[in-house]
Amino acid sequence: MVPMVTLAKFAAQTVAGMGASKIVTDIIRNNVVVTTTAQRVFVGAGSFVLGSMVFEQSVNHIDRMVNEAVASFKQAKEETETEK
């Protein structure tokens, strides 16, 4: 894959993943009442797990979208070249 596309994909994956993870963390922080230390530990662990799962899914989604766009571009370019 073209280095510029790889860099753009990495940037998009990082921003999307961190943004999605932040949203999950904020939802948990604003909607979960923690009254004991054990609950704080459990909620923190759960928040980490959910955030990392959402991060992973968003990265996979961006990866798939970019790969499909690159494939479509290559196919269109090949079709254009064969028409000449």
Residue pairs with C-beta under 8 A, 6 or more apart in sequence:
1 9
1 70
2 70
5 66
5 70
8 66
9 62
9 63
9 66
12 62
12 66
13 58
13 59
13 62
13 63
16 58
16 59
16 61
16 62
17 54
17 55
17 56
17 58
17 59
17 62
18 55
19 58
20 54
20 55
20 57
20 58
21 51
21 52
21 54
21 55
23 54
24 47
24 50
24 51
24 54
25 47
25 51
28 43
28 46
28 47
28 50
29 47
32 43
34 40
34 43
